[in-house]
Amino acid sequence: MKTNLIRTMAIVFLATSISAFAQTADTKSEDAATACNTTQQNVANQEANDPAESNVSLELEDLQTEVDQLMVKDKVNQEEEQNTNQEEQNEVRQQDRQWSHSLLGIYGG
């Protein structure tokens, strides 16, 4: 009896909390959109009023482009290294095949 009561209370609690979370998620997304627009307006106003902050944002953009370029270079280097490793593996396999062929020629098989 006690466990049934606890289970029922748990289900009721979860059901009410889920609907409460759903309602707050809708308002949060609306609040987030409003806050985003407000933030963008504030940033534009600050850049107009404070050139030092606009310089910081430009430097940040420059750093971001550098990071993007480094990521591309890293990806290219990884691809080249992978190709080199595949070529080495192919050479080893070819040498192994030649060795097996030579052994079959010498000892028969």
DSSP file with accessible surface (Angstrom, degrees, kcal/mol):
  #  RESIDUE AA STRUCTURE BP1 BP2  ACC     N-H-->O    O-->H-N    N-H-->O    O-->H-N    TCO  KAPPA ALPHA  PHI   PSI    X-CA   Y-CA   Z-CA
    1    1 A M     >        0   0  187      0, 0.0     4,-1.9     0, 0.0     5,-0.1   0.000 360.0 360.0 360.0 -44.2    0.0    0.0    0.0
    2    2 A K  H  >  +     0   0  163      1,-0.2     4,-2.3     2,-0.2     5,-0.2   0.902 360.0  49.4 -66.2 -40.7    2.8    2.4    1.0
    3    3 A T  H  > S+     0   0   83      1,-0.2     4,-2.7     2,-0.2    -1,-0.2   0.880 109.1  52.7 -67.4 -37.3    4.8    1.6   -2.2
    4    4 A N  H  > S+     0   0   91      2,-0.2     4,-2.5     1,-0.2    -1,-0.2   0.904 109.8  49.0 -63.5 -39.7    1.7    2.2   -4.4
    5    5 A L  H  X S+     0   0  111     -4,-1.9     4,-2.7     2,-0.2    -2,-0.2   0.931 112.0  48.1 -64.5 -42.9    1.2    5.6   -2.7
    6    6 A I  H  X S+     0   0  101     -4,-2.3     4,-2.5     2,-0.2    -2,-0.2   0.923 112.6  48.5 -65.4 -42.9    4.8    6.5   -3.3
    7    7 A R  H  X S+     0   0  164     -4,-2.7     4,-2.5     2,-0.2    -1,-0.2   0.921 112.2  48.9 -62.7 -43.2    4.7    5.4   -6.9
    8    8 A T  H  X S+     0   0   81     -4,-2.5     4,-2.6     2,-0.2    -2,-0.2   0.927 112.0  48.1 -63.6 -43.2    1.5    7.4   -7.5
    9    9 A M  H  X S+     0   0  117     -4,-2.7     4,-2.8     1,-0.2    -1,-0.2   0.898 111.0  51.6 -64.1 -39.0    2.9   10.5   -5.9
   10   10 A A  H  X S+     0   0   46     -4,-2.5     4,-2.7     2,-0.2    -2,-0.2   0.921 110.7  47.5 -64.7 -42.1    6.1   10.2   -8.0
   11   11 A I  H  X S+     0   0  116     -4,-2.5     4,-2.7     2,-0.2    -2,-0.2   0.926 113.3  48.0 -64.6 -43.7    4.1    9.9  -11.2
   12   12 A V  H  X S+     0   0   78     -4,-2.6     4,-2.4     2,-0.2     5,-0.2   0.932 112.6  49.3 -62.9 -43.3    1.9   12.9  -10.2
   13   13 A F  H  X S+     0   0  137     -4,-2.8     4,-2.3     1,-0.2    -2,-0.2   0.934 113.3  45.8 -62.0 -45.7    5.0   14.9   -9.3
   14   14 A L  H  X S+     0   0   99     -4,-2.7     4,-2.4     1,-0.2    -1,-0.2   0.907 111.2  52.7 -64.9 -40.7    6.8   14.0  -12.6
   15   15 A A  H  X S+     0   0   58     -4,-2.7     4,-1.7    -5,-0.2    -1,-0.2   0.920 113.0  43.5 -63.7 -41.1    3.7   14.8  -14.7
   16   16 A T  H  X S+     0   0   78     -4,-2.4     4,-1.9    -5,-0.2    -1,-0.2   0.888 113.9  50.6 -72.2 -35.4    3.2   18.2  -13.2
   17   17 A S  H  X S+     0   0   25     -4,-2.3     4,-2.6    -5,-0.2    -2,-0.2   0.880 107.2  54.2 -71.7 -34.3    6.9   19.0  -13.4
   18   18 A I  H  X S+     0   0  113     -4,-2.4     4,-2.2     2,-0.2    -1,-0.2   0.944 110.4  45.7 -63.7 -44.5    7.1   18.0  -17.1
   19   19 A S  H  X S+     0   0   62     -4,-1.7     4,-2.0     1,-0.2    -1,-0.2   0.889 112.0  52.5 -67.2 -34.3    4.3   20.4  -18.0
   20   20 A A  H  X S+     0   0   44     -4,-1.9     4,-2.2     1,-0.2    -1,-0.2   0.913 109.5  48.9 -66.2 -40.0    5.9   23.1  -15.9
   21   21 A F  H  X S+     0   0  141     -4,-2.6     4,-2.3     1,-0.2    -2,-0.2   0.889 108.8  53.6 -66.1 -37.3    9.2   22.7  -17.7
   22   22 A A  H  X S+     0   0   53     -4,-2.2     4,-1.5     2,-0.2    -1,-0.2   0.913 109.7  47.7 -64.0 -40.1    7.4   22.8  -21.1
   23   23 A Q  H  X S+     0   0  136     -4,-2.0     4,-1.7     1,-0.2    -2,-0.2   0.923 113.2  47.1 -68.3 -40.8    5.8   26.1  -20.2
   24   24 A T  H  X S+     0   0   58     -4,-2.2     4,-2.6     1,-0.2    -1,-0.2   0.849 106.5  58.9 -71.2 -30.2    9.0   27.6  -18.9
   25   25 A A  H  X S+     0   0   51     -4,-2.3     4,-2.2     2,-0.2    -1,-0.2   0.905 105.2  50.2 -64.8 -39.0   10.9   26.4  -22.0
   26   26 A D  H  X S+     0   0  101     -4,-1.5     4,-1.8     1,-0.2    -2,-0.2   0.936 113.9  43.6 -64.1 -44.5    8.5   28.4  -24.3
   27   27 A T  H  X S+     0   0   67     -4,-1.7     4,-2.7     1,-0.2    -2,-0.2   0.872 111.7  54.8 -70.4 -33.3    8.9   31.6  -22.2
   28   28 A K  H  X S+     0   0  138     -4,-2.6     4,-2.8     2,-0.2    -1,-0.2   0.899 106.8  50.2 -66.1 -39.7   12.7   31.0  -22.0
   29   29 A S  H  X S+     0   0   72     -4,-2.2     4,-2.1     2,-0.2    -1,-0.2   0.905 112.9  46.7 -66.7 -37.3   13.0   30.8  -25.8
   30   30 A E  H  X S+     0   0  125     -4,-1.8     4,-2.2     2,-0.2    -2,-0.2   0.921 113.8  48.3 -67.4 -41.0   11.0   34.0  -26.2
   31   31 A D  H  X S+     0   0  102     -4,-2.7     4,-3.0     1,-0.2    -2,-0.2   0.891 110.3  52.4 -64.8 -38.4   13.1   35.7  -23.5
   32   32 A A  H  X S+     0   0   58     -4,-2.8     4,-2.6     2,-0.2    -1,-0.2   0.910 109.1  48.8 -65.0 -41.2   16.3   34.4  -25.2
   33   33 A A  H  X S+     0   0   55     -4,-2.1     4,-2.2     2,-0.2    -2,-0.2   0.928 114.0  46.1 -64.7 -41.7   15.2   35.9  -28.6
   34   34 A T  H  X S+     0   0   87     -4,-2.2     4,-2.5     1,-0.2    -2,-0.2   0.927 113.4  49.2 -65.6 -42.5   14.4   39.2  -27.0
   35   35 A A  H  X S+     0   0   50     -4,-3.0     4,-3.0     1,-0.2    -2,-0.2   0.883 109.0  53.5 -65.4 -36.7   17.7   39.2  -25.0
   36   36 A C  H  X S+     0   0   61     -4,-2.6     4,-2.5     2,-0.2    -1,-0.2   0.933 110.6  45.7 -63.4 -45.8   19.6   38.4  -28.2
   37   37 A N  H  X S+     0   0   91     -4,-2.2     4,-2.1     2,-0.2    -2,-0.2   0.915 114.6  48.6 -63.7 -41.2   18.1   41.4  -30.0
   38   38 A T  H  X S+     0   0   61     -4,-2.5     4,-2.6     2,-0.2    -2,-0.2   0.916 111.0  50.6 -64.8 -41.3   18.7   43.6  -27.0
   39   39 A T  H  X S+     0   0   78     -4,-3.0     4,-2.8     2,-0.2     5,-0.2   0.915 109.3  50.6 -63.6 -42.6   22.3   42.4  -26.8
   40   40 A Q  H  X S+     0   0  118     -4,-2.5     4,-2.3     1,-0.2    -1,-0.2   0.907 111.5  48.2 -63.3 -39.3   22.9   43.1  -30.5
   41   41 A Q  H  X S+     0   0  123     -4,-2.1     4,-2.5     2,-0.2    -2,-0.2   0.915 111.8  49.7 -66.5 -40.9   21.5   46.5  -30.1
   42   42 A N  H  X S+     0   0   80     -4,-2.6     4,-2.8     2,-0.2    -2,-0.2   0.905 110.3  50.3 -63.8 -41.3   23.7   47.1  -27.0
   43   43 A V  H  X S+     0   0   60     -4,-2.8     4,-2.6     2,-0.2     5,-0.2   0.930 111.2  48.6 -63.1 -43.4   26.8   45.9  -28.8
   44   44 A A  H  X S+     0   0   53     -4,-2.3     4,-1.8     1,-0.2    -2,-0.2   0.921 113.2  47.5 -63.5 -41.3   26.1   48.2  -31.7
   45   45 A N  H  X S+     0   0   93     -4,-2.5     4,-2.1     2,-0.2    -2,-0.2   0.902 112.5  48.9 -66.4 -40.4   25.6   51.1  -29.4
   46   46 A Q  H  X S+     0   0   93     -4,-2.8     4,-3.6     1,-0.2     7,-0.2   0.897 109.7  51.8 -67.3 -39.4   28.7   50.4  -27.4
   47   47 A E  H  < S+     0   0   77     -4,-2.6     7,-0.2     1,-0.2    -1,-0.2   0.886 111.2  48.0 -64.4 -36.2   30.8   50.1  -30.6
   48   48 A A  H  < S+     0   0   82     -4,-1.8    -1,-0.2    -5,-0.2    -2,-0.2   0.883 120.8  37.1 -69.4 -35.7   29.5   53.4  -31.7
   49   49 A N  H  < S+     0   0  135     -4,-2.1    -2,-0.2     1,-0.2    -3,-0.2   0.802 122.2  40.6 -86.6 -30.5   30.3   55.0  -28.3
   50   50 A D     X  -     0   0   62     -4,-3.6     4,-1.3    -5,-0.2     3,-0.5  -0.880  55.7-175.3-127.6 102.2   33.5   53.2  -27.5
   51   51 A P  H  > S+     0   0   84      0, 0.0     4,-2.1     0, 0.0     5,-0.2   0.792  84.2  64.8 -67.7 -24.4   36.1   52.6  -30.3
   52   52 A A  H  > S+     0   0   54      1,-0.2     4,-2.0     2,-0.2     5,-0.1   0.918 102.8  47.7 -63.8 -41.0   38.3   50.6  -27.9
   53   53 A E  H  > S+     0   0   84     -3,-0.5     4,-2.3     2,-0.2    -1,-0.2   0.861 109.0  53.3 -68.5 -34.2   35.6   47.9  -27.7
   54   54 A S  H  X S+     0   0   26     -4,-1.3     4,-2.2    -7,-0.2    -1,-0.2   0.892 107.9  51.7 -67.4 -34.7   35.2   47.9  -31.4
   55   55 A N  H  X S+     0   0   88     -4,-2.1     4,-2.6     2,-0.2    -2,-0.2   0.893 108.9  51.0 -64.7 -39.2   38.9   47.3  -31.8
   56   56 A V  H  X S+     0   0   91     -4,-2.0     4,-2.5     2,-0.2    -2,-0.2   0.918 109.6  49.1 -64.3 -42.1   38.7   44.4  -29.3
   57   57 A S  H  X S+     0   0   29     -4,-2.3     4,-2.3     1,-0.2    -1,-0.2   0.890 111.1  50.3 -66.4 -35.5   35.8   42.9  -31.4
   58   58 A L  H  X S+     0   0   87     -4,-2.2     4,-2.4     2,-0.2    -2,-0.2   0.913 111.0  48.6 -66.3 -42.4   37.9   43.4  -34.6
   59   59 A E  H  X S+     0   0  122     -4,-2.6     4,-2.7     2,-0.2    -2,-0.2   0.892 110.0  52.5 -63.3 -39.0   40.9   41.7  -32.9
   60   60 A L  H  X S+     0   0  111     -4,-2.5     4,-2.3     2,-0.2    -2,-0.2   0.919 109.2  48.8 -63.0 -41.3   38.6   38.9  -31.7
   61   61 A E  H  X S+     0   0  115     -4,-2.3     4,-2.3     2,-0.2    -2,-0.2   0.907 110.9  51.0 -64.4 -40.9   37.3   38.4  -35.3
   62   62 A D  H  X S+     0   0   93     -4,-2.4     4,-2.2     1,-0.2    -2,-0.2   0.919 110.5  48.8 -61.8 -43.4   41.0   38.3  -36.6
   63   63 A L  H  X S+     0   0   97     -4,-2.7     4,-2.5     1,-0.2    -2,-0.2   0.892 109.2  53.2 -63.8 -38.2   41.8   35.7  -34.0
   64   64 A Q  H  X S+     0   0  102     -4,-2.3     4,-2.4     2,-0.2    -1,-0.2   0.910 108.5  49.1 -64.5 -40.5   38.8   33.7  -35.0
   65   65 A T  H  X S+     0   0   70     -4,-2.3     4,-2.5     1,-0.2    -1,-0.2   0.903 110.6  51.4 -66.3 -37.7   39.9   33.7  -38.6
   66   66 A E  H  X S+     0   0  103     -4,-2.2     4,-2.6     2,-0.2    -2,-0.2   0.911 109.5  50.0 -63.2 -41.8   43.4   32.6  -37.6
   67   67 A V  H  X S+     0   0   68     -4,-2.5     4,-2.4     2,-0.2    -2,-0.2   0.924 110.5  50.0 -62.1 -43.1   41.9   29.8  -35.6
   68   68 A D  H  X S+     0   0   76     -4,-2.4     4,-2.1     2,-0.2    -2,-0.2   0.921 111.2  48.8 -61.4 -42.8   39.8   28.7  -38.6
   69   69 A Q  H  X S+     0   0  118     -4,-2.5     4,-2.5     1,-0.2    -2,-0.2   0.906 111.0  50.1 -64.7 -40.4   42.9   28.8  -40.8
   70   70 A L  H  X S+     0   0  107     -4,-2.6     4,-2.6     1,-0.2    -1,-0.2   0.881 108.5  52.8 -66.0 -35.9   44.9   26.8  -38.4
   71   71 A M  H  X S+     0   0  122     -4,-2.4     4,-2.3     2,-0.2    -1,-0.2   0.907 109.7  48.5 -65.7 -39.4   42.1   24.2  -38.1
   72   72 A V  H  X S+     0   0   93     -4,-2.1     4,-2.4     2,-0.2    -2,-0.2   0.932 112.2  48.4 -65.6 -44.2   42.1   23.9  -41.9
   73   73 A K  H  X S+     0   0  127     -4,-2.5     4,-2.7     1,-0.2    -2,-0.2   0.907 111.0  51.2 -62.2 -40.1   45.9   23.5  -42.0
   74   74 A D  H  X S+     0   0   85     -4,-2.6     4,-2.5     2,-0.2    -1,-0.2   0.914 109.2  50.3 -63.7 -40.8   45.7   20.9  -39.2
   75   75 A K  H  X S+     0   0  130     -4,-2.3     4,-2.3     2,-0.2    -2,-0.2   0.921 110.8  49.0 -63.8 -41.6   43.1   19.0  -41.1
   76   76 A V  H  X S+     0   0   60     -4,-2.4     4,-2.6     1,-0.2    -2,-0.2   0.928 111.3  50.0 -63.7 -43.2   45.3   19.0  -44.3
   77   77 A N  H  X S+     0   0   90     -4,-2.7     4,-2.6     1,-0.2    -2,-0.2   0.900 110.0  50.5 -62.7 -39.6   48.3   17.8  -42.3
   78   78 A Q  H  X S+     0   0  111     -4,-2.5     4,-2.5     2,-0.2    -1,-0.2   0.908 110.4  49.4 -65.1 -40.1   46.3   15.0  -40.8
   79   79 A E  H  X S+     0   0   92     -4,-2.3     4,-2.6     2,-0.2    -2,-0.2   0.917 111.8  48.7 -64.5 -41.9   45.1   13.9  -44.2
   80   80 A E  H  X S+     0   0  111     -4,-2.6     4,-2.5     2,-0.2    -2,-0.2   0.918 112.1  48.7 -63.9 -41.9   48.7   14.0  -45.6
   81   81 A E  H  X S+     0   0  124     -4,-2.6     4,-2.6     2,-0.2    -2,-0.2   0.910 111.2  50.2 -64.5 -40.1   49.9   12.0  -42.6
   82   82 A Q  H  X S+     0   0  112     -4,-2.5     4,-2.4     2,-0.2    -2,-0.2   0.918 110.9  49.1 -64.4 -42.0   47.1    9.5  -43.1
   83   83 A N  H  X S+     0   0   83     -4,-2.6     4,-2.4     2,-0.2    -2,-0.2   0.905 111.0  50.4 -63.1 -42.0   47.9    9.1  -46.8
   84   84 A T  H  X S+     0   0   63     -4,-2.5     4,-2.5     1,-0.2    -2,-0.2   0.922 110.4  49.5 -62.0 -43.7   51.6    8.6  -45.9
   85   85 A N  H  X S+     0   0   70     -4,-2.6     4,-2.4     1,-0.2    -2,-0.2   0.904 110.7  50.1 -63.3 -39.4   50.7    5.9  -43.4
   86   86 A Q  H  X S+     0   0   92     -4,-2.4     4,-2.5     2,-0.2    -1,-0.2   0.910 110.0  50.5 -65.5 -40.3   48.5    4.2  -46.0
   87   87 A E  H  X S+     0   0  117     -4,-2.4     4,-2.3     2,-0.2    -2,-0.2   0.918 110.6  49.2 -63.6 -42.5   51.3    4.3  -48.5
   88   88 A E  H  X S+     0   0  103     -4,-2.5     4,-2.4     2,-0.2    -2,-0.2   0.913 111.1  49.8 -62.9 -41.7   53.7    2.8  -46.0
   89   89 A Q  H  X S+     0   0  103     -4,-2.4     4,-2.5     1,-0.2    -2,-0.2   0.905 109.9  51.1 -63.9 -39.7   51.2    0.1  -45.2
   90   90 A N  H  X S+     0   0   92     -4,-2.5     4,-2.4     2,-0.2    -1,-0.2   0.900 109.9  49.9 -63.5 -40.5   50.8   -0.7  -48.9
   91   91 A E  H  X S+     0   0  116     -4,-2.3     4,-2.7     2,-0.2    -2,-0.2   0.917 110.8  49.4 -64.0 -42.0   54.5   -1.0  -49.4
   92   92 A V  H  X S+     0   0   91     -4,-2.4     4,-2.5     1,-0.2    -2,-0.2   0.923 111.5  48.9 -64.1 -42.4   54.8   -3.3  -46.4
   93   93 A R  H  X S+     0   0  126     -4,-2.5     4,-2.5     2,-0.2    -1,-0.2   0.913 111.3  49.9 -63.0 -41.8   52.0   -5.5  -47.8
   94   94 A Q  H  X S+     0   0   88     -4,-2.4     4,-2.5     2,-0.2    -2,-0.2   0.927 111.5  48.1 -63.5 -43.7   53.7   -5.6  -51.2
   95   95 A Q  H  X S+     0   0  120     -4,-2.7     4,-2.5     1,-0.2    -2,-0.2   0.896 110.7  52.2 -63.5 -37.4   57.0   -6.6  -49.7
   96   96 A D  H  X S+     0   0   98     -4,-2.5     4,-2.6     2,-0.2    -2,-0.2   0.912 109.6  48.9 -65.1 -40.7   55.2   -9.2  -47.6
   97   97 A R  H  X S+     0   0  156     -4,-2.5     4,-2.6     2,-0.2    -2,-0.2   0.917 111.9  49.0 -64.1 -42.3   53.6  -10.6  -50.8
   98   98 A Q  H  X S+     0   0  108     -4,-2.5     4,-2.6     2,-0.2    -2,-0.2   0.908 111.5  49.5 -63.7 -40.6   56.9  -10.6  -52.6
   99   99 A W  H  X S+     0   0  160     -4,-2.5     4,-2.6     2,-0.2    -2,-0.2   0.932 111.6  48.3 -64.6 -43.9   58.6  -12.4  -49.7
  100  100 A S  H  X S+     0   0   55     -4,-2.6     4,-2.3     1,-0.2    -2,-0.2   0.912 112.0  49.9 -62.7 -40.9   55.8  -15.0  -49.6
  101  101 A H  H  X S+     0   0  142     -4,-2.6     4,-2.1     2,-0.2    -2,-0.2   0.911 110.6  49.7 -64.0 -42.0   56.1  -15.5  -53.3
  102  102 A S  H  X S+     0   0   61     -4,-2.6     4,-2.2     1,-0.2    -2,-0.2   0.912 110.6  50.1 -63.5 -41.5   59.9  -15.9  -53.0
  103  103 A L  H  X S+     0   0   60     -4,-2.6     4,-3.0     1,-0.2     5,-0.5   0.899 109.4  50.7 -65.0 -39.5   59.5  -18.5  -50.2
  104  104 A L  H  X S+     0   0  100     -4,-2.3     4,-1.5     1,-0.2    -1,-0.2   0.887 111.0  50.0 -65.3 -34.3   57.0  -20.5  -52.3
  105  105 A G  H  < S+     0   0   67     -4,-2.1    -2,-0.2    -5,-0.2    -1,-0.2   0.881 117.2  39.9 -69.7 -36.3   59.4  -20.4  -55.2
  106  106 A I  H  < S+     0   0  123     -4,-2.2    -2,-0.2    -5,-0.1    -3,-0.2   0.947 132.0  21.6 -79.4 -50.3   62.3  -21.7  -53.0
  107  107 A Y  H  < S-     0   0  187     -4,-3.0    -3,-0.2    -5,-0.2    -2,-0.2   0.555 101.7-130.8 -98.6  -9.5   60.5  -24.2  -50.8
  108  108 A G     <        0   0   45     -4,-1.5    -1,-0.1    -5,-0.5    -3,-0.1   0.060 360.0 360.0  76.5 165.9   57.5  -25.0  -53.0
  109  109 A G              0   0  112     -4,-0.1    -1,-0.1    -5,-0.1    -5,-0.1   0.019 360.0 360.0-167.6 360.0   54.1  -25.0  -51.6
